[in-house]
Amino acid sequence: MDMWRAIDGYCERMGPEYWAEPINAVTNLAFVLVALFMWRRCAGLPLARALSLILGLIGIGSFLFHTHAQVWSALLDTTPIALFILLYLFAVNRDVWGMRVWMALSGAALFLPYAALTAPVWQGLPVLAVSAGYIPVPVLILIYAVLLWAHTPPVARGFVLGAGLLLLSLTARSVDEILCASLPMGTHFLWHLLNAAMLGWMIEVYARHIRARTLEGARRAR
């Protein structure tokens, strides 16, 4: 693999220069700002804070990709996203479903073959095909929402909103090249802004559940 191969995959990029995608680059600040906000909100919640840290790394990795736009920076862009998904699934499996640690880890790890097997299914979609690799994520969130609806309704409702935000951001990502002729800046920057809000919200949903569970435990102990 040529780690230094240039990548030109977005409407805004017009050349190999460092600032050839200024809007796409700068809007990654949204990830960092949301990460800092959630870090402060999640004091005393180790996994929520770990998710907030990874959220900040998503912004940094994406910034490097939209400035350097090479294979190595693409890996720095996608790796934190994968880590966030895996850690979030582990957190939900353990702390919402109540699974033992080994089961929560195994369940989270199953995301990898699930995504690999189902992503090709979405490649035939008319607009979202370019984002087929990401579509398994909102689908899985909605599956979790359905399964959790009777078990933990607040989390389920939060997941539905999160999946909706992610589908909206995936649409913005997918129409970037389609609208390029009429919108030279593209729409990929909306993927950053909406995704930052969505990931922050998903951390909030998890954090609220942990706080509610802790409060309920304290009440029962009285």
Secondary structure, 3 states (H helix, E strand, C coil): CCCCCECCCCCCCCCCCCCCCHHHHHCCHHHHHHHHHHHHHCCCCHHHHHHHHHHHHHHHHHHHHHHHCEHHHHHHHHHHHHHHHHHHHHHHHHHCCCCCHHHHHHHHHCHHHHHHHHHHHHHHCCCHHHHCCCCHHHHHHHHHHHHHCCCCHHHHHHHHHHHHHHHHHHHHHHCCCCCCCCCCCCCHHHHHHHHHHHHHHHHHHHHHHHHHHHHHHHHHHC
